[in-house]
Amino acid sequence: MTERQAGSTTPKAHLIAAEVRRRIVEREWLQGERIPDEVELAVEFGAARATVNKALQLLADEGLLDRRRRAGTRIAINPVRKATFEIPIVREQIEGAGMSYGHRVMAVHRSPLPEDVALRLGMAAGQRLLHLRAVHYGDGRPFQYEDRWINPAALPGTEPVDFGHVNANEWLVRNAPYLRADMAFSAANADRRDARMLQTDPGQALLILQRTTWNEIGAITTVRVACHPGYRMTAAN
């Protein structure tokens, strides 16, 4: 999956995108075919070239167009709709559900990266990063357990931040803009630590989220989130 922050797009750009999308879906323009350039489309739709550019970028974000510099814009050969999402602030999720929020850091220290985590981050195993474990509560009951690694080298100015007392999820969302992110969902049976942190039984089926973010310096953080049994997630396109 990819993750991005949406910019402002005019209603005219959305109308142009809708018409271009229709031509693709109804096969007026075929896969692999180069579409008219922005100047031609601007004349056709009576719009500024910048507006056409925004419209085409919307469709590229959806995976319908393949835009390459100097090569023009073509209909994607294997169109894949790309999901966009925002990293949630867990406190807001819990309070939005009408529950009182609580947060507790269970452990925080610098540790050498194990191989599986290093692979996710694209870093060498053994490097020492900040490792913390925390639980988010709703009405005093565990809601999510997070096992997180933070790379301070990618976050200049974080030295004064005491993640032993600061909510890392909320701080990172508000203070660490990312350029890209990977996210994956899976189901897993609770191990002993999951069970203890979430106050459930070992072997209980859990929803697991793995998320890693990067900026222009490098990997920012990777986190494994285990959700309490019964956790429900909703999404909208």
C-alpha positions in Angstrom: 0.0 0.0 0.0 1.1 3.6 -0.4 0.4 6.5 1.8 0.2 10.2 1.0 -1.2 13.5 2.2 -3.8 14.8 -0.2 -3.4 18.3 -1.6 -6.2 20.6 -2.7 -7.8 19.8 -6.1 -10.3 22.0 -7.9 -13.8 20.8 -8.8 -12.8 21.3 -12.5 -9.9 18.8 -12.0 -12.2 16.2 -10.6 -14.6 16.7 -13.6 -11.7 16.2 -16.0 -10.5 13.1 -14.1 -14.0 11.7 -14.2 -14.2 12.0 -18.0 -10.7 10.5 -18.5 -11.6 7.7 -16.2 -14.8 7.0 -18.2 -12.8 6.8 -21.4 -10.5 4.3 -19.8 -13.2 2.2 -18.3 -15.3 2.2 -21.5 -12.1 1.3 -23.4 -12.2 4.4 -25.6 -8.5 4.6 -24.6 -6.8 1.2 -24.4 -4.2 -0.2 -22.0 -0.7 0.9 -22.9 -2.0 3.6 -25.2 -0.5 7.1 -24.9 -3.2 9.7 -24.2 -3.2 13.3 -25.5 -0.7 15.6 -23.8 -1.7 18.2 -21.2 -1.8 21.1 -23.7 -4.3 19.2 -26.0 -6.4 18.2 -23.0 -6.4 21.7 -21.7 -7.8 23.0 -25.0 -10.4 20.2 -25.2 -11.7 20.8 -21.6 -11.3 24.6 -21.6 -9.0 24.4 -18.5 -5.6 25.6 -17.5 -2.8 23.1 -18.0 -2.1 23.0 -14.2 -5.7 21.8 -13.7 -5.3 19.1 -16.3 -2.1 18.1 -14.6 -3.9 17.7 -11.2 -6.6 15.6 -12.9 -4.1 13.2 -14.4 -2.2 12.9 -11.2 -5.4 11.9 -9.4 -5.8 9.0 -11.9 -2.1 8.1 -11.6 -2.6 7.9 -7.8 -5.4 5.5 -8.5 -3.1 3.4 -10.6 -5.0 4.0 -13.9 -2.3 6.1 -15.6 1.4 5.6 -15.9 3.1 9.0 -16.0 6.8 9.3 -17.0 8.8 12.3 -17.6 9.6 12.9 -21.3 7.7 9.7 -22.2 4.2 11.1 -21.8 1.2 9.6 -20.0 -0.1 6.2 -20.9 -3.0 4.0 -19.8 -1.6 1.6 -17.2 -1.2 -1.9 -18.7 -2.2 -3.6 -15.4 -4.3 -1.0 -13.6 -4.2 -1.4 -9.8 -6.1 0.9 -7.6 -3.8 2.3 -4.9 -5.1 2.7 -1.4 -4.4 6.0 0.4 -4.7 6.3 4.2 -3.8 8.5 7.1 -2.0 7.2 10.2 -4.5 7.4 13.0 -3.9 9.0 16.4 -5.1 6.1 18.6 -6.3 8.5 21.4 -8.6 10.2 18.9 -9.9 6.8 17.7 -10.7 5.8 21.3 -12.2 9.1 22.3 -14.2 9.1 19.1 -15.8 5.8 20.1 -17.0 7.5 23.4 -14.4 5.9 25.7 -11.9 7.5 28.0 -8.3 7.2 26.8 -5.3 5.9 28.7 -1.7 5.2 27.7 1.1 3.3 29.4 4.7 2.8 28.2 5.7 -0.7 29.4 9.4 -0.6 28.3 11.7 1.8 26.4 15.5 1.3 25.8 18.0 1.3 23.0 18.5 -2.2 21.6 20.2 -3.9 18.6 17.9 -4.5 15.6 16.9 -8.1 15.1 17.1 -9.3 11.6 13.4 -9.3 10.8 13.0 -5.7 12.0 16.2 -4.6 10.2 14.8 -6.0 7.0 11.6 -4.0 7.3 13.5 -0.8 7.9 16.1 -1.5 5.2 18.9 -1.2 7.8 21.7 -3.5 9.0 20.9 -5.9 11.8 22.6 -5.0 15.1 22.2 -1.3 14.8 21.0 0.2 18.1 17.6 2.0 17.8 15.0 3.1 20.3 12.7 0.2 21.1 9.5 0.7 23.1 6.4 -1.2 24.0 3.2 0.6 25.0 -0.5 -0.1 25.5 -3.4 2.1 24.6 -6.6 1.8 26.8 -10.2 2.6 26.3 -12.3 2.9 29.5 -9.4 1.2 31.3 -9.4 -1.9 29.0 -6.5 -2.7 26.6 -7.3 -1.5 23.1 -4.0 -1.8 21.2 -0.6 -3.0 22.1 2.3 -1.6 20.1 5.8 -2.8 19.7 7.8 0.0 18.1 11.3 0.8 16.9 12.3 4.5 16.3 15.3 5.6 14.3 16.5 8.9 16.0 18.9 9.5 13.1 16.0 10.2 10.8 14.4 12.6 13.3 16.9 15.4 14.1 15.8 17.2 17.3 14.2 14.2 19.0 17.0 13.9 21.5 15.0 15.9 24.2 11.9 13.8 23.7 11.3 11.3 26.5 9.4 8.5 24.9 9.1 6.8 28.2 6.5 9.4 29.1 5.4 10.7 25.6 2.8 9.0 23.5 5.0 7.9 20.5 2.0 7.3 18.2 0.7 10.8 18.6 4.1 12.5 18.7 5.2 10.9 15.5 2.0 11.6 13.6 2.2 15.3 14.6 6.0 15.8 14.3 7.5 13.3 11.8 6.2 13.8 8.2 6.8 10.8 6.0 7.4 10.4 2.3 6.3 6.8 2.0 5.0 4.0 4.1 4.4 0.3 4.0 1.5 -1.3 5.8 0.3 -4.9 6.1 -2.5 -6.6 7.9 -2.5 -10.2 9.1 -4.1 -12.5 11.7 -2.0 -14.2 14.4 -2.6 -16.0 17.6 -1.6 -14.1 20.7 1.8 -15.1 22.1 2.5 -14.8 25.8 3.4 -11.1 25.6 0.4 -10.2 23.4 -1.9 -12.0 25.8 -0.4 -10.3 28.9 -0.5 -6.8 27.4 -4.0 -7.2 26.0 -5.4 -9.1 29.0 -6.5 -12.0 26.9 -5.7 -15.7 26.5 -2.5 -17.1 24.7 -3.6 -18.4 21.3 -6.4 -15.9 21.0 -6.8 -14.7 17.4 -5.7 -11.1 16.9 -5.7 -8.6 14.1 -2.1 -7.5 13.6 -0.9 -4.3 11.8 2.7 -3.8 10.7 3.6 -0.3 9.5 6.9 1.3 8.5 7.5 4.9 7.5 10.4 6.7 5.8 11.4 10.3 5.2 14.2 11.8 3.0 16.8 10.8 5.6 15.8 7.2 6.0 13.5 4.9 8.0 11.6 6.8 10.7 9.8 4.0 12.6 8.4 0.5 12.3 5.6 -0.7 14.6 3.7 -3.9 15.1 0.2 -3.2 16.5 -1.8 -6.0 18.1 -5.5 -5.2 18.4 -7.7 -6.5 21.2 -10.1 -9.3 20.2 -13.3 -7.7 18.8 -11.5 -4.7 17.4 -13.2 -3.4 14.3 -11.7 -1.2 11.6 -13.6 0.8 9.0 -12.2 2.5 5.9 -13.6 4.6 3.1 -12.4 5.3 -0.4 
